[in-house]
């Protein structure tokens, strides 16, 4: 046995050279593929030395045929592969063409499909993007996909997107041989558990964003704040679309024949965690809707308050304007125009009326 680092250093170039020779056929001429992140044959909980994916698969199957212990398996990891690469692997592992097409095109709904004695599972991945300040154009949630081809003695993972790498999962499993002894289904469980744990982390961070925005709604709200809340609402919907559709496929996974009976309780545990995440996402989404409605109501209330103030001052200024307009008419026979006290009396009436109106509006909360 060799360490994971040593295996990666020795076999990186032979892997690419071997696949390059396989892809050199006229109908599959492509450059040396870079989508294979890593692969390894795992026997008795450790990584075995092997050169080339077909040779590793043959080694695994020979071991399983002669041993009654834990099943050995081959794990191949790819990142955003091209069609010829996946088609070549489909020939090696006997993958179904429809599943291969989905793995290449990506942008699939979370699902679990059975093809013969193998499963094809699609997991949506999410990542929380750091930002100094939430604006109307901020991107908070980034999504990707992990496709898993699961057979009795192999696991092929196809990852789309830059986030949620599986290196951490692979290293954790390699450090604990008892986890590797669970076989290919154990790898699928570790991947699903890793993805769902990321869901929970992102859901908690989004909850903190909501609490921060909620505090500003009842302090002072502006159109910019409403744009921020609407942006947060859109990101919550993106999170919901990634998390919620996985519930049904994951709940049905323990009943699949490919999953060993001893692994079914582990998948049910992941399903329980996913249910918790879905409940949190749903409640956060409803809270975001309530915050948006509250912000709009608050904005309308502030606008109405401003309109009341404007209307109050218009009413106050209308009185002297009206009186001045009446006495500005050039008629000869108008009352009080020839009186000495006429001018002071009219000013006193204007001032008194304006003061009374101002006090009345203040008493009613308009000013």
C-alpha positions in Angstrom: 0.0 0.0 0.0 1.2 3.6 -0.6 -0.1 6.9 0.7 -2.6 8.9 -1.3 -0.1 11.6 -2.1 2.5 9.1 -3.4 -0.1 7.3 -5.5 -1.2 10.6 -7.0 2.4 11.6 -7.8 3.3 8.3 -9.4 0.1 7.6 -11.4 -1.1 11.0 -12.6 0.9 11.0 -15.9 0.3 7.3 -16.7 -3.4 7.8 -16.3 -3.5 10.6 -18.8 -1.1 8.8 -21.2 -3.3 5.7 -21.0 -6.5 7.5 -21.7 -4.8 9.5 -24.4 -4.0 6.3 -26.2 -7.5 5.1 -25.8 -8.9 8.4 -27.2 -6.5 8.4 -30.2 -9.0 6.5 -32.4 -10.1 8.6 -35.4 -13.6 9.0 -34.1 -12.4 10.2 -30.7 -9.5 12.5 -31.4 -9.2 14.9 -28.4 -6.3 16.3 -26.5 -5.0 14.7 -23.3 -8.0 14.9 -20.9 -7.6 17.0 -17.8 -11.1 16.2 -16.4 -10.0 13.1 -14.4 -9.1 14.6 -11.0 -8.1 11.3 -9.4 -8.9 7.6 -9.4 -8.0 4.7 -7.2 -8.7 1.0 -6.6 -9.6 0.4 -3.0 -9.0 -3.1 -1.6 -9.4 -4.0 2.1 -9.8 -0.4 3.0 -6.6 0.8 1.3 -5.6 2.2 -2.1 -3.9 -0.4 -4.3 -1.2 0.3 -6.9 -2.5 0.0 -10.4 -1.8 1.8 -13.7 -4.8 2.6 -15.9 -8.5 2.5 -15.2 -9.3 -0.8 -17.0 -6.4 -2.5 -15.2 -7.6 -1.2 -11.9 -11.2 -2.4 -12.6 -9.9 -5.8 -13.6 -7.8 -5.9 -10.3 -10.9 -5.1 -8.3 -13.1 -7.7 -9.9 -10.4 -10.4 -9.6 -10.2 -9.6 -5.9 -13.9 -9.7 -5.4 -14.1 -13.0 -7.2 -11.6 -14.6 -4.9 -12.4 -12.9 -1.6 -15.4 -13.2 0.7 -14.4 -10.0 2.7 -15.4 -6.4 2.0 -16.0 -5.7 -1.6 -13.2 -3.8 -3.4 -14.2 -1.0 -5.8 -12.8 1.6 -8.1 -13.5 5.3 -7.7 -13.0 7.6 -10.6 -13.5 11.4 -10.2 -14.0 13.8 -13.1 -14.5 17.6 -13.2 -16.5 19.0 -16.1 -15.5 16.3 -18.6 -16.1 16.4 -22.4 -18.3 13.9 -24.1 -15.6 11.6 -25.5 -14.0 11.2 -22.1 -17.3 10.2 -20.5 -18.2 7.9 -23.5 -14.8 6.2 -23.1 -15.6 5.6 -19.4 -19.1 4.4 -20.3 -17.5 1.7 -22.4 -15.2 0.7 -19.5 -17.9 0.5 -16.9 -20.9 -0.3 -19.0 -22.8 3.0 -18.2 -26.1 3.7 -19.8 -26.1 6.2 -22.7 -29.0 8.2 -21.3 -27.1 8.7 -18.0 -23.9 9.6 -19.9 -25.8 12.2 -21.8 -27.1 13.8 -18.6 -23.7 13.7 -17.1 -22.2 15.6 -20.0 -24.9 18.2 -20.4 -25.4 18.9 -16.7 -28.2 21.3 -15.5 -30.3 18.3 -14.3 -32.8 18.1 -11.5 -31.8 16.1 -8.4 -32.8 12.5 -9.1 -31.9 8.9 -8.7 -32.4 6.5 -11.7 -31.7 2.8 -12.0 -30.1 1.4 -15.1 -29.8 -2.4 -14.7 -27.5 -3.2 -11.8 -26.3 0.4 -11.4 -27.6 3.7 -10.2 -27.3 7.2 -11.5 -27.7 10.0 -8.9 -27.7 13.8 -9.5 -27.0 16.1 -6.5 -27.2 19.8 -6.6 -24.3 21.6 -4.9 -24.5 25.0 -3.4 -21.9 27.5 -2.1 -22.2 30.7 -0.1 -20.3 33.5 -1.8 -18.6 36.0 0.5 -19.5 39.7 -0.1 -18.7 42.9 1.9 -22.1 44.3 1.4 -25.4 42.9 0.1 -26.5 44.9 -2.9 -29.2 44.5 -5.6 -26.6 42.9 -7.8 -24.8 40.7 -5.3 -24.6 37.0 -6.0 -24.9 35.1 -2.8 -25.6 31.5 -3.8 -23.6 29.6 -6.4 -24.9 26.2 -7.6 -23.3 23.2 -9.3 -23.9 19.5 -9.7 -22.4 16.2 -8.8 -23.4 13.2 -10.8 -22.6 9.7 -9.4 -22.6 6.5 -11.3 -22.8 3.7 -8.7 -22.2 0.0 -9.4 -21.4 -3.0 -7.3 -17.6 -2.4 -7.7 -17.2 1.1 -9.0 -18.1 4.7 -8.4 -17.7 7.4 -11.1 -18.3 11.0 -9.9 -18.7 13.8 -12.4 -18.6 17.3 -10.9 -19.8 20.5 -12.6 -18.9 23.9 -11.0 -15.8 25.2 -9.2 -17.1 24.8 -5.6 -17.8 21.7 -3.4 -14.8 19.6 -4.4 -14.7 16.0 -3.3 -11.0 16.0 -2.3 -12.0 16.4 1.4 -14.4 13.4 1.1 -11.8 11.2 -0.5 -9.1 12.1 2.0 -11.4 11.5 5.0 -12.4 8.1 3.6 -8.8 7.1 2.9 -7.8 8.0 6.4 -10.4 5.6 7.8 -10.2 2.1 6.2 -13.3 1.0 8.1 -15.3 3.6 6.0 -13.7 2.4 2.8 -14.7 -1.2 3.7 -18.3 -0.1 3.2 -17.7 -0.3 -0.5 -19.1 1.8 -3.3 -22.3 2.5 -1.5 -20.3 3.9 1.4 -18.7 6.4 -1.0 -22.1 7.5 -2.3 -23.2 8.0 1.3 -20.2 10.1 2.1 -20.8 12.3 -0.9 -24.5 12.7 -0.1 -23.7 13.5 3.5 -21.0 16.0 2.4 -23.4 17.8 0.1 -26.2 17.9 2.6 -23.9 19.3 5.3 -23.0 22.1 2.9 -26.7 22.7 2.5 -27.0 23.2 6.3 -24.0 25.6 6.4 -25.4 27.8 3.6 -28.9 27.8 5.1 -27.4 29.0 8.4 -25.5 31.8 6.6 -28.6 32.8 4.7 -30.5 32.9 8.0 -28.0 35.4 9.3 -28.4 37.5 6.2 -32.1 37.6 6.8 -31.8 38.6 10.4 -29.4 41.4 9.4 -31.8 42.7 6.7 -34.8 42.3 9.0 -33.3 44.7 11.6 -33.0 47.4 9.0 -36.7 47.2 7.8 -38.2 48.7 11.0 -35.4 51.2 11.5 -35.3 53.0 8.2 -36.3 51.6 4.8 -35.5 52.9 1.4 -35.8 51.7 -2.2 -32.2 50.4 -1.9 -33.2 48.2 1.1 -36.1 46.8 -0.8 -33.8 45.9 -3.7 -31.5 44.1 -1.3 -34.4 42.2 0.2 -35.7 41.3 -3.3 -32.2 40.0 -4.2 -32.1 38.0 -1.1 -35.6 36.5 -2.0 -34.3 35.4 -5.4 -31.3 33.7 -3.8 -33.6 32.0 -1.3 -35.6 30.6 -4.2 -32.4 29.4 -5.9 -31.5 27.6 -2.6 -34.9 26.1 -2.4 -34.8 24.8 -6.0 -31.5 23.1 -5.2 -32.5 21.5 -1.9 -36.1 20.6 -2.0 -36.2 18.3 -5.1 -33.6 16.0 -3.5 -36.0 14.9 -0.8 -37.9 12.4 -2.8 -35.0 10.7 -4.5 -33.0 10.5 -1.3 -35.9 9.0 0.6 -36.3 6.3 -2.0 -32.6 5.5 -2.2 -32.5 3.0 0.8 -35.1 0.9 -1.0 -32.9 0.4 -4.1 -31.5 -3.1 -4.5 -28.0 -1.7 -5.3 -27.7 -0.3 -1.8 -26.6 -3.0 0.7 -28.9 -3.5 3.7 -26.3 -2.4 6.2 -26.0 1.0 4.5 -29.7 1.8 4.3 -29.8 3.3 7.8 -27.0 5.6 6.9 -28.9 7.0 3.9 -32.0 7.4 6.1 -29.9 9.5 8.5 -28.8 11.7 5.5 -32.5 12.0 4.6 -33.3 13.2 8.1 -30.6 15.9 7.8 -32.0 16.9 4.4 -35.5 17.2 5.9 -34.2 19.5 8.5 -32.5 21.6 5.9 -35.6 21.8 3.8 -37.7 22.9 6.8 -35.2 25.6 7.6 -35.0 26.8 3.9 -38.8 26.8 3.7 -39.1 28.9 7.0 -36.4 31.2 5.8 -38.1 31.7 2.5 -41.4 32.5 4.2 -39.6 34.9 6.5 -38.0 36.6 3.5 -41.4 37.0 1.9 -42.7 38.5 5.2 -39.7 40.9 5.4 -40.3 42.0 1.8 -44.0 42.6 2.5 -43.1 44.5 5.7 -40.6 46.6 3.8 -43.1 47.5 1.1 -45.7 48.3 3.7 -43.2 50.4 5.7 -42.2 52.2 2.5 -45.8 53.0 1.7 -46.4 54.2 5.2 -43.4 56.5 5.0 -44.6 57.8 1.6 -48.1 58.4 3.1 -46.6 60.2 6.0 -44.7 62.5 3.7 -47.8 63.1 1.7 -49.7 64.1 4.9 -47.0 66.6 5.8 -47.0 68.1 2.4 -50.8 68.3 2.4 -50.8 69.9 5.8 -48.4 72.7 4.8 -50.4 73.2 1.6 -53.6 73.6 3.6 -51.9 76.1 6.0 -50.5 78.2 3.2 -53.8 78.1 1.3 -55.5 80.3 3.9 -53.3 83.4 3.5 -53.1 82.8 -0.2 -56.9 82.8 -0.5 -57.3 85.9 1.6 -54.5 87.8 -0.2 -56.1 86.7 -3.5 -59.5 88.1 -2.5 -58.1 91.5 -1.4 -55.9 91.6 -4.4 -58.9 92.0 -6.7 -59.1 95.6 -7.8 -62.7 96.5 -6.9 -63.6 99.9 -5.5 -66.3 98.8 -3.2 -64.8 96.1 -0.9 -65.3 96.0 2.9 -62.5 97.2 5.2 -60.4 98.5 2.3 -60.9 102.1 3.5 -60.5 101.3 7.2 -57.4 102.1 9.2 -57.5 98.8 11.0 -58.3 96.8 7.9 -54.7 95.8 7.0 -53.7 94.7 10.6 -57.0 92.9 10.9 -56.5 90.8 7.8 -52.9 89.9 8.9 -54.2 88.9 12.3 -56.8 86.7 10.7 -54.2 85.0 8.5 -51.8 84.4 11.3 -54.5 83.1 13.7 -55.9 80.7 11.1 -52.5 79.3 10.2 -51.6 78.8 13.9 -54.9 77.0 14.5 -54.5 74.8 11.5 -50.9 74.0 12.5 -51.9 73.0 16.0 -54.8 70.8 14.6 -52.5 69.0 12.2 -49.9 68.5 15.0 -52.5 67.1 17.3 -53.6 64.6 14.6 -50.0 63.5 13.8 -49.8 64.9 10.4 -47.0 67.3 11.3 
